[in-house]
Amino acid sequence: MDYLASMVKENYAAHGYGSFFILSTMDRNYRTDMSREEALELLRTCIKEVQSRFIVNLNAFSVKVIDKDGITEMPEIPGRGTVHKDVPREAIHPELVARS
């Protein structure tokens, strides 16, 4: 379901401005028989693509797997975002803290 509440059955989806940069990567690399690790690697590739082309740099990307067993929260993928000086240290992804 997208932000306009339209719903279409798809194997994958991307929303927002970042989708303009990653849908071609998904078109080229997505396979229906991917393992979970292969899918996470594709997600990392998409994140790298967004980070190289988009002006917004996030601190971390939340990852959730939705399958027949329900919703599984996966470890965050750290971003390379810059952090404003007023952001509380505990809100910053640990790998970004280590780089500063």
C-alpha positions, 0 to 999 in steps of 0.5 A: 500500500502506498501513501495514497492508499492504493494497493497492488500486488507486487513482488517488490516496491519502493516509495518516496523520492528514493524510489526514483533511484532504486527501482531500476536496480530492483528491476535488474536484480530482483529474483523470486527465488532469492534467499533472505541474505541475497535480498538483504544484499540487494537492499544494501545495494539499493541503499548505496545507490540512494546514498550516492544520488540523493541529497538526504543522508540518513543515519540508519535504515530500519529493516523488516522482513515480512513473510508467511511467518509474520514480521521480523525486525532485522538489524539496522543498516547504518547510513553515512548520514551527517548528524546535527550537533543538537541530536542526542548521542543515544539517537545516533547509530553506534557506527556513526558515533564510532566514526566521529 
